[in-house]
Structures are given as C-alpha cells and as structure tokens.
Amino acid sequence: MVFAYYLTCFLISVALTLVLAWNWRKRFDVNFALIFIVVDVSNMGYVFLQMSRNLEEALIAQKIIYLGGTFLPMFLFFAVIRLCKTDVMKWVKPAMIFLSMFLYGLIMTAGTYPLYYKSIGYTVENGIVVLTKEYGVFHTLFYFILIAYLLTGVVVVVYTYFRRIDVSATILAMLLIPLLICVGGLLIGKANNHNVELVPILYDITLGVYIVIIRKISLYDVMYTGIEALAREGDTGFISIDNKFNYLGSNEVAGMILPDIKRVRVDTCIRDYKLFDNSLIKWADDYDKDMLDGVKNDQHICRSADGKSVYYVNISYLYEGKKRCGYQFFFIDNTKEYNYNERLKKEVKEKTAHIEDMHNTLILGMATMVESRDNSTGGHIRRTSELVKMLTDRIKNDPDNDFDFSDEFCEALIKAAPMHDLGKIAVDDAILRKPGKFEPEEFEKMKRHAPEGARIVHEILKDTDDEVFKQVAENMAHYHHERWDGSGYPEGRKGYDIPVEARIMAIADVYDALVSKRVYKDKMSFEKADSIIMEGMGTQFDKGLEQYYVAARNDFKNFYIKLEEEEEE
C-alpha cells in the first residue's frame, strides 16, 4: 500500500510534467521546468527507496530524494523573484547555487563521513523500508536554508503586492502556496505515521499550483510577445485585457496615452474603473457589436495625455491558440498623417469659405444692383437682413421654442435674406421706379417678382451642395409676401403652409417698409410701426413669432437709430 502511494505520487508528478511540456512557451522561465524535473526525480527516489533491498541501495535512493529537498526551494525562490519582477544583486543567485551545491555535497557524504548523518540504519517494518538516522552537525544547515528560502520568498511576495501593480494579485497568492506547503512539508518531515512521508504528495500539490500559474501566465505570454515586438518600434502602444475585462498589461507608450492604466493592478477588472467607460470598455463593446453584426469596425482616435500626439486605436481579439481569451488595443502613432489631414481640411474649409464668400458677394451685388433700380428701397436688403438675424437669434436662444432650428438652418436664414427680392430684376423699370402707388394692373406685374425671384435663386444655386441654404433661399424669395390668413401672394398660402423662413422674412420686410422713407410716403414712427405689426399678428403674420418680435423690437429700434446717426455723420 505504501509503495503504491509513492508510485502514484511519482506518476502524478510525471503526468503534471507532461502537462507542462504541452503548455510550454519559449518565454517561460527555465526554473519552471527545473521545479518539475526535480520533483519527478525526488518522487522517483521515494519509489526506489521502497524497492531497495539493502542499506547501500537505500542510501542511493535517499540521496536522490534529497535532490528535491536541496534544490526545489531554490528553484521555487528563483521562480518567485522572476514572477514578481524583482531584481536581485548579481552575486545572490550564484551564492544560492553554491550554498545548495555545498549542502548537497554534504548529503552525498552520508554513509561515508559523519557530517550530515552520524549514523544511518536500514530496516523493513511491515514491508515498508525505514531508515533510522542520527543527524550530524551539518544537518542543521539544511533547516536553516529551508527557513531562509521560506521567509525570503514570503517577503518578496508581500513586498511585490504592496509596491507593484503590474503583477497579478492572484498569481502572488498562488506563489505563496508552494512555498508554504513544500518548504513547510520538508520542515515538518513526516505525518503521524512515521513510516510514510507526506512530502511526495505535497510536491504534487506544488506542481498542480504551478500548472495553474503557468496556464495563467501563458495568456500574459501572448500579450508580452506582442508588447516586445511593438516596443521595438517605439511609437506604438499596447494594452491587453481578458474576456472578463481583467487587465493583463500594457507598454510604456500606452501609459503615456492613457496614464490611468498605470494605476490599475494586473488581473483587476477595468469595469470597476469609471475612467475607462468611454475608452477601453466602450471600444471593446463596440468591437463586439461590430463583429456580431459583421461590420468592419471604424478606427477610434485618441490623443496622448499631453495632447501633442494623435493615435489610431485598432482593436482585435486576443487568442491563445484557437481560443479567444481577450482583447488587444493597439495605439498607432498617426500624428503626422493626422496633422497633415487636418491642415488639408483646414485649407479646403478656408478655400470653400472663400468661394462661398465670393458667391455671396456676387449674389449680394446682384441684389444691390436690383435694389438700385428701385427709387424707393435703398438699403432695404441690408436692413432686412439684420432684422432677420435679430429675430433668428431670439428664437435660437429660447430653449423652449417650438421651432427647433438647427445651426445650419439659422445660418441659411441669415445668408438667404438678401436674396428675397432678386425677382425684381424681371420687373419693368417703369413700374419699379414709379414714384407713386401702383395701379391694379401694375401691382399684378409687381407681384410677379416673388415667383420669378424663386426661379432666379433656383438657377443660381442649383449646383450648390448646400441643400438647406438652397431651399431656404428659394422659399424666402417665393413666399415672403404670403399672409398668415391666406390673403397674400403669389399662391395665397395660409398658416403653416407658408415656410417658416418666409414668415420670418415677412415681418422684417414689412417692418422695414414701415419705418423707412419711400417716395410715396414718409417714414413711420417706431411706435406706429410696432402697433401695425402687433395688429397683424395672427392675420398677416405668424402668431407664434409674436413673442420673438416683442423680444427683438427694441433691437430693431436701436438698429435704425444707429443707422440714422451714421447717416447724419
């Protein structure tokens, strides 16, 4: 039964070693392999001990067993400092190797010199081989070294936990288990049954824990391989998380782009950090959705913390073999290209604005030319344009307004105002320049300027890409003489059938006509003009615009007073 126990422990350790070989990566520390090999050899020694038939064979088996007791704590400690990313002075490792070799040399004297064992005997009790030993003076050194490895390893793990966040807390906790059970088992020695050693099964538990650790760091191996390749390029950032959004690691460039990542401990869930809701978490969620929908994801753009560099963020899944295990975020420095494109956009925008200014100047020139043919409306287009702007600003600045104007629409309103009377270019000079009131027949001809204006505006703007401006300008020219009650021209539209831009233009057009001097009338007082406008609300004008006219009427008045002062100067 005891032999079966030792044989089973040996076979388990061999099986775990095969698992290690299956999962081996080039980046794995060689100490991992040495731990498994030493345990295999040591457990094999326990099997050989039970198979021995005399003291000489038993001593050979015992010396094989001591390979584990002597070198395993050292390899465990080396693995600890490697996984804890702790540097030790150059002389420390050679000193430890020398000390372990010296100790094992003393063990090899057993049976020959009384240095490690003063005496050793061979007996078989109930089929179990038992060695009776009297310890020599150097046996105490064995316990001293074990205690030193245990305490030093624990100190390194605890220190790493509090001083480094780039090491997984889970791995740190698992590193303590082999130290405690393996070294502790060697210190305790035997179980209650003095003929059966617990050490072989404790060794197997140690290997089992290291298999878990190795499976864990195999994911980091995929990630760190990528980091090393990217680090050589020097300008590419890299962040990796697993499927549960646990942080795996990053390089220095990524830390400059997202400085908060440097405060996250490895293996900590980044969903616990609100700082990443609009970056890593959103990017990963969007990527999942895009992949599910079969859509190629767009690149995200982010800036470095100092705002000087621009990075494209490319996302991909992290794989271990064929198994998807997380996400990779690549931050590719695209500052030069981005700045170049921005300069191009700025230049295009400036040139487009220049072309638009030329276009608007041309249109304004045409409107001014048309206005110069009319003896009675000098300055009308400039003044009505200002009134439209004042009304539009009042509407836009009211958070509770029912019109829901976009910035683009408001800009189009103001820009299109000077074009509302372009149709007068088609009106005969005799009618347009008549000093008195129109005869009915003349008025009918005058009314043609509205639809004709819409036609002219359409022809002028038909090739423009600004559809909003095109439609607003046509509507203003076409319908600014329509009345809310349907008694206007040219189509007799009523209420909301009249485009809102034309309803706004109507107020500005009539107000200017009232307070301006014409050849057939003197200018009207502001109070009288205001009274007429207010009376027309709900009949001639849109009642919904009343509150904005009321809010702007002092602006109207001040604008005309300022014009009069400028003319007097």
Residue pairs with C-beta under 8 A, 6 or more apart in sequence:
2 50
2 127
2 128
2 195
2 196
3 47
3 50
3 51
3 127
5 196
5 200
6 43
6 46
6 47
6 49
6 50
6 200
7 47
9 43
9 46
9 200
9 201
9 203
9 204
10 40
10 43
10 44
10 46
10 47
10 200
12 204
12 207
13 36
13 39
13 40
13 43
13 200
13 203
13 204
13 207
14 40
16 36
16 204
16 207
16 208
16 211
17 36
17 37
17 39
17 40
17 207
19 211
20 32
20 33
20 36
20 207
20 210
20 211
20 214
23 211
23 214
23 215
23 218
24 33
25 218
25 221
27 221
27 224
27 225
28 214
28 217
28 221
29 78
29 79
29 82
29 83
31 75
31 78
31 79
31 82
32 79
32 210
32 214
34 71
34 75
35 72
35 75
35 76
35 79
35 206
35 207
35 210
36 207
36 210
38 67
38 68
38 71
38 72
38 75
39 68
39 72
39 203
39 204
39 206
39 207
41 64
41 67
41 68
42 64
42 65
42 66
42 67
42 68
42 69
42 72
42 199
42 200
42 203
43 68
43 200
43 203
43 204
44 64
45 61
45 62
45 63
45 64
45 65
45 66
45 67
45 68
46 61
46 65
46 197
46 199
46 200
48 57
48 60
48 61
48 64
49 58
49 61
49 62
49 65
49 129
49 131
50 128
50 129
51 57
51 61
52 58
52 60
52 61
52 122
52 129
54 122
55 111
55 120
55 121
55 122
56 111
58 122
58 129
58 131
59 110
59 111
59 120
62 110
62 131
63 107
63 108
63 110
66 104
66 107
67 104
68 199
68 203
69 142
69 146
69 186
69 199
70 100
70 103
70 104
70 107
70 142
71 100
71 104
72 182
72 203
72 206
73 145
73 146
73 149
73 150
73 182
73 183
73 186
74 96
74 97
74 100
74 149
76 149
76 153
76 178
76 179
76 182
76 183
76 206
77 96
77 149
77 152
77 153
77 156
78 93
78 96
79 175
79 210
80 86
80 153
80 156
80 157
80 175
80 179
81 87
81 88
81 156
83 167
83 171
83 175
83 213
83 217
84 156
84 157
84 159
84 160
84 164
84 167
84 172
84 175
85 160
85 164
85 166
85 167
86 156
86 159
86 160
99 145
100 145
103 138
103 141
103 142
103 145
106 115
106 116
106 138
106 141
107 116
109 115
109 116
110 116
110 117
110 120
111 117
111 120
114 136
115 136
115 137
115 138
116 135
116 136
116 138
116 139
116 142
117 133
117 134
117 135
117 136
117 139
118 134
118 135
118 136
119 133
119 134
120 131
120 132
120 133
120 134
121 131
121 132
121 133
122 129
122 130
122 131
122 132
123 129
123 130
123 131
123 132
124 130
125 195
126 195
128 195
128 196
130 195
143 187
146 183
146 186
146 187
147 183
147 187
149 179
149 183
150 179
150 180
150 183
150 184
150 187
153 175
153 176
153 179
153 183
154 176
154 179
157 172
157 175
157 176
157 179
160 167
160 172
161 167
161 169
161 172
165 262
165 263
165 264
165 265
165 266
166 249
166 265
166 266
167 265
167 266
168 216
168 265
168 266
168 267
169 265
169 266
169 267
169 268
170 216
170 267
171 213
171 216
171 217
171 267
174 209
174 212
174 213
174 216
175 213
177 205
177 206
177 209
178 205
178 206
178 209
178 210
181 202
181 205
181 206
182 202
182 203
182 206
185 198
185 199
185 202
185 203
186 199
188 198
189 197
190 196
190 197
190 198
191 197
191 198
218 320
219 242
219 248
219 318
219 320
219 325
219 326
220 248
220 249
222 318
222 319
222 320
222 325
223 238
223 240
223 248
223 249
223 318
223 328
224 249
226 238
226 240
226 328
227 238
227 240
227 249
227 250
227 251
230 236
230 237
230 238
230 251
230 253
230 330
231 251
231 252
231 253
234 253
235 253
235 332
235 333
236 253
236 330
236 331
236 332
236 333
237 250
237 251
237 253
237 254
237 255
237 256
237 257
237 311
237 329
237 330
237 331
238 250
238 251
238 253
238 254
238 328
238 329
238 330
238 331
239 247
239 249
239 250
239 254
239 258
239 261
239 280
239 328
239 329
239 331
240 247
240 248
240 249
240 250
240 318
240 326
240 327
240 328
240 329
241 247
241 248
241 270
241 280
241 284
241 318
241 326
241 327
241 329
242 248
242 318
242 325
242 326
243 324
243 325
243 326
244 269
245 269
245 270
245 271
245 281
245 284
246 267
246 268
246 269
246 270
247 261
247 264
247 265
247 266
247 267
247 268
247 269
247 270
248 266
248 267
248 318
248 326
249 266
250 261
250 262
253 331
254 261
254 329
254 331
255 261
255 262
256 304
256 305
256 306
257 302
257 303
257 304
257 305
257 309
257 311
257 331
258 276
258 279
258 280
258 302
258 305
259 305
260 273
260 275
260 276
264 270
264 273
270 276
270 280
270 281
271 281
279 302
280 329
283 300
283 313
283 315
283 329
284 315
284 327
286 297
287 297
287 315
287 327
290 296
290 297
291 297
297 315
299 312
299 313
299 314
300 312
300 313
300 315
301 310
301 311
301 312
301 313
301 338
302 310
302 311
302 313
302 331
303 309
303 310
303 311
304 310
304 311
308 335
309 333
309 335
310 333
310 334
310 335
310 338
310 339
311 331
311 332
311 333
311 334
311 335
312 331
312 332
312 334
313 329
313 330
313 331
313 332
314 329
314 330
314 332
315 327
315 328
315 329
315 330
316 327
316 328
316 330
317 324
317 326
317 327
317 328
318 324
318 325
318 326
318 327
318 328
319 325
359 464
360 415
363 418
363 419
363 422
363 460
364 381
364 418
366 422
366 425
367 381
367 418
367 419
367 421
367 422
368 381
369 425
370 421
370 422
370 424
370 425
371 377
371 378
371 379
371 380
371 381
371 421
371 424
372 378
373 424
373 425
373 429
373 432
373 433
374 380
374 424
374 432
374 433
375 433
375 435
375 519
376 435
376 518
376 519
376 520
377 421
377 516
377 518
379 516
379 563
380 421
380 512
380 516
381 417
381 418
381 420
381 421
382 418
383 512
383 516
383 559
383 560
383 563
384 417
384 418
384 420
384 505
384 508
384 509
384 512
385 414
385 417
385 418
386 559
387 507
387 508
387 511
387 512
387 552
387 556
387 559
388 413
388 414
388 417
388 504
388 505
388 508
389 414
389 417
390 552
390 555
390 556
390 559
391 504
391 507
391 508
391 545
391 548
391 549
391 552
392 405
392 410
392 413
392 414
392 504
393 552
394 548
394 551
394 552
395 401
395 403
395 405
395 545
395 548
396 405
396 410
398 548
401 548
402 544
403 500
405 413
408 468
409 468
409 472
411 469
412 466
412 468
412 469
412 472
412 473
412 501
413 472
413 476
413 501
413 504
415 469
415 473
416 469
416 472
416 473
416 476
416 501
417 476
417 505
417 508
419 453
419 457
419 473
419 476
419 477
420 453
420 476
420 477
420 480
420 505
420 509
421 449
421 453
421 477
422 453
422 456
422 457
422 477
423 448
423 449
423 450
423 451
423 452
423 453
423 454
423 455
423 456
423 477
424 432
424 449
424 453
425 452
425 456
426 448
426 449
426 452
426 456
427 445
427 446
427 448
427 449
427 452
428 445
431 438
431 442
431 445
431 446
432 446
434 442
435 519
435 520
436 519
436 520
437 520
438 446
447 481
447 489
447 490
448 490
450 477
450 478
450 479
450 480
450 481
450 489
450 490
451 478
451 490
453 477
453 478
454 474
454 475
454 477
454 478
456 477
457 470
457 473
457 474
457 477
458 470
458 474
461 469
461 470
461 473
461 474
462 470
464 470
472 499
472 501
475 499
475 501
475 502
476 499
476 501
476 502
476 505
478 490
478 502
479 491
479 493
479 498
479 499
479 502
480 502
480 505
480 506
480 509
481 488
481 489
481 490
481 506
481 509
482 488
482 489
482 491
482 492
482 493
482 494
482 498
482 502
482 506
483 494
483 506
483 539
483 540
483 541
484 494
484 495
484 498
484 503
484 538
484 539
484 540
484 541
484 542
484 543
485 494
485 538
485 539
485 540
486 492
486 493
486 494
486 495
488 540
498 542
500 542
503 541
503 542
503 545
504 545
506 540
506 541
507 533
507 541
507 545
507 549
510 532
510 533
510 536
510 540
510 541
511 529
511 533
511 556
514 523
514 524
514 528
514 529
514 532
514 533
515 523
515 524
515 525
515 526
515 529
515 560
516 523
517 523
524 532
526 556
526 557
526 560
530 553
533 541
533 549
533 553
534 546
537 543
537 545
537 546
537 549
541 549
